[in-house]
């Protein structure tokens, strides 16, 4: 399992515990005075912020930085291959070379 996926699941579980932790723990037969759950319940804002950061970290781990432009299934520009962003004029010229008509 990828770490990013695991972090996403931890974020969802954390939000579930923030909203319905007492019910979940009671259903599992776990005492609700568990130190971690007590801290979460007493500091809901901080716990929420922590879970939001966890989600942000998860998403950033999945980001590739890819930016690719295709025209008629032909690759026109790839940021990964060129290791840079294109200029607008460069994109216009490349699309023209690949058959896009200017009006």
Secondary structure, DSSP 8 states (H G I E B T S, - for coil): --HHHHHHHHHHHHHHHHHHHHHHHHHHT--TT-HHHHHHHHTHHHHHHHHHHHHHHHHHHH-----EEEETTEEEEEHHHHTS---HHHHHHHHHHTT----
